[in-house]
Amino acid sequence: MGYIDIEVIDLVQFISNLSRPVRLLKIDIEGAECEVLHALIDSGLSKNISSIVVETHEIKIPRLRGPIKILKEKINKYGIRNINLNWQ
């Protein structure tokens, strides 16, 4: 079986470089959601996105339960209301 090279971009940098606001960001990246959301929150960019909907995978991938719990605690701690982790 072969492989395909792909270019990877930094989402935080990409959004920072946009010349217009982001209204909707849908995240479904099969287990890497926590890393991206922490980066968006820590950079302050999550505040500039109207709605972030996320499909988490802790049911299918049990090792994600701990990281998702930590992410939920961070979201609650900072009173973030524009991130929906229950999108399906």
Summary of the structure (lengths in Angstrom):
residues: 88
radius of gyration: 13.9
end to end distance: 31.7
largest distance: 46.6
contacts: 188
relative contact order: 0.18
helix: 42%
strand: 18%
